[in-house]
Amino acid sequence: MYYTIFMVLYKGCREAYDQGMKVVFPVSPVCVAPSVLSADFADLGAAVTEINAAGAEWVHLDVMDGKFVPNLTFGPKMVADLRAHSSAVFDVHLMVTEPEKLIPAFAAAGADYITFHQEAAVHSHRLLLSIREMGKKGGISIVPATPVGLIEPLLPFVDLVLVMMVNPGFGGQAIIPQCFEKVRALKALREEGRGQFLISVDGGIDQNSARTAREAGADVLVTGSAFFGAPDKPLLVSRLKGLEAET
């Protein structure tokens, strides 16, 4: 293997330390990563505090440039400012063109995982290696129209694969069920020894779709509108993990 991971069981997840990098490697249950895209942008500090209090292990940060997707969000300063509010894993998802120009700034801002889109990068292998050289975990994401086969040669160099379950750009969309097949395919490739990576799903994840995602092989569930719209966020997190049945 390309690196050795020493694992400590923590709250149903394994917190691993690899060359000084904090990683969360889900075992059972999965990890939940609420996306602040669906939070109140006037009070994102409070949103991160809510995520911490609800028992979610990751914070998902969607960065959009208005070019790769038709929306704009925030830059590295926002990530740096939020970093002081949480010790959770910061999962930065770059939905931008030319991600290589932004990755160093987000690494310096305190990201733990930095994920870019295969569709936005020419030299994906080089980018993944550069993220690791910065002491971070590198992820690659694919939109619904991109097949898993396109990123298969990169899997040995990837720490996380983010499968978009909707067309990216806006929160609150309905899930595209066919995308679960990509999760199953990635799980099969991992079991074949094709890489040591987490499988994350993003878009349309709520307590109804979470079970299918878990059964398909997802390790990380990114949830936005479902989390921030939930009256009882800790209960929702438990249900997303499959720890508590719906009544």
N, C-alpha and C positions, 0 to 999 in steps of 0.2 A: 504494500500500500504506500501511497505517497506521503502519508504522515500518520503518526500514532496518536490515538485519542485515549486519554484516561478519563473514565467516567465516574460520576458520583450521583447516586439516585437522589432526586430532589423534586418533591411535589409531583410525582408521576412522570417527571421528565429527567433526563440525565443532563447535568450541567458539566460540560467537558472543557478542559483547559488544554489548548494546543499551542505551544510556543507563545504563551501569554495571552491568547485570544479566548474570550468567553464565547462559548457556543451552547446552545441548548439542543440536545439530540433527543427527540421525543421517543418514548417507548410505548407506554400505555398509561394513561390516555394520551391523546394527541395534544399539541400545544395550540393555544388560541392566540391570534394576533389581530386585535381590533385595529382598524384603519382610521386614523384621525381625519381622513378625507370627509367622513360623515359627521365629524364633530363640529362644534361651534368654533369657527376660526377666531372669534374675538376672545376666546378663553381656552386655548389649547393646553395650557398648563393644567387647568382643572380637568381637562379630558384625559390627560396622561395619568393624573391622580386617580381618576375613576377606573382606568384600566388596571392600575396597580391593585386597587381595593377589590376589584372583582375577581382577582385570582388568575388573570391572563398573564402569560409569561413573556409575550412579545408585544412590541408596539410597531405597527406597520405604517410606514411613512411614504405616501404616494407623491412623487415629484413629477410634475407635468410642465411641459414647455410651450404648449399651444401649437406645436408643429407635429410632433409624433402623434399626439392626441389633441382633440379640439377643446382643451381646457388648460388653465394655468393654476398652479398651487403656490409652492413656496420653495425657498432655496436653502443652502446649507446653514445660514444663520439661525433659521427656525429650528433646525435639528440640534444645533449647538445649544440654543436656549432651552429646549425641552430636555436635553440630556441631564441637566441639573435637577430635573423633577423626577427622574426614574432611574433605577438600576436594571430595568428590564432589558431584554435584547432589543436593540433598535434595528429594524428590518427596513432598509431604504430601497424603494422600488423606483427606479429611474425610467419613466415613460417619456424619454427625450431622444431627440436626434443627437448624434455625436456624443454619446455618453462618456467617451474617453476624456472629454474636456471638463467634465464635472466630477468625475469619480474622486480625484485627489481632495477636492474641497469637502466632499461628504465624508470621506475617510477621516479627515482632520476634525470634522464636526462631531464625531463620536458614533458613527454608524458601526454596527457589529457585522451585519450582512449588507452587501451592496449588490443589487440585482439589476441587470440591464436587459434590454430586449434583443434577442437574436436578429429581429427584423431591422434594428437600428444600427447594428454594428457590422463592420466589414471584417475586422480582425478580432473575432470573439476569443480565440485561444489566447492571444496576446493580452487582451483585457483581463481575462480571468487570472492569468499569471501575475499581472501587475497588481490586482486587488490583493492577492495573497502576499505579495511582496510588501504591501502597505500594512500587513498585519491584520487583514480583514478576511471575511469569508465571501467568496464570490458566487453569485447566483445568475442564472440565465432564465429569461421568461419567454414564453411563446403565446401569441394571440390565438384565438380559436381557428383561424385559417391556416396556421402553421403546423405541419405534422411533426411528431416526435422524431421521426427518422432524420430530420434536418439537423438536430442537435446531438444525435447519437455519438458521433466521433468526439464530442466535447465532454461527455459524461465523466470520464476519468479525471477531469480537471475542474469539475463543478462541485460546489458544496451544497447548492440548493437549486432545484428546478421549480419555477413558479408557473403553474398552468393557469392561464386566464380562462375563467369559465364564462366570461362575457367579453364583448368587445370593449377594450379599455377606454377610459376617458371620463366616465361619469359613474357615480354611485347609484345604488337602488335599482339596478337592472335585474331582469329575470335570468336565471341560469340557463346555459345551453347544455342540455343533458348529454349530447354526444361527446362533450369534453371529458366526461368521466372515463371514456375509453383510453384517453391519453394517460390518465393517472394509472390505470391498470397496466398499460404498456410500460410505463416508467418503473413501476414496482417490479414487473417481470424482469426487466433489464437489470435492475439493481440486484435481484435475487440470483441472476446469472453471473454476478460479479463484474458487471460493466461499469461500476462506479460506486462511490460511497457518498451519497447525497441525500438530502431531505427533499421530500415532495410537498410542495405547498400549493394550495388552491385559493383563488381569489375571484370573487364575483358571485353574487347570489347565494352566499353561504348563510344559512339560518338554521334553526333547530330542525327543520324538515329535511334540508339537503345535507346536513352535516353527517348523518348516518351513512348515506350513500358514499360520501367522500371518504369517510373512515374505512368503510368496507372495501373501497376501491384501492386504498393504499396511501391516502394522504397522511402526512405527519403534522402539517401546520395548516390551520384553518384561518384564513383571513376573512374577517367579517367587519362590515361597516355599519350600514343602516340598521341591521338587526341588533347590533350591540348598543349603539347610541340611542336607539328608540325603545330599548327594553326597560320596563319599569323596575325590574329586579335583575340587575346585571350579573351578580354572582350566580344566581340561579340559571341564567342563560348560559354562562360559561360552563357550568356543570353539565347542562344538557347538550351543549355542543360537543363536549368531551365524551358524552355517553355515560356519565356518572349518575345521572338522575333522570328517570323516565318522566315523560309528560303525564300530567294528571288529567 
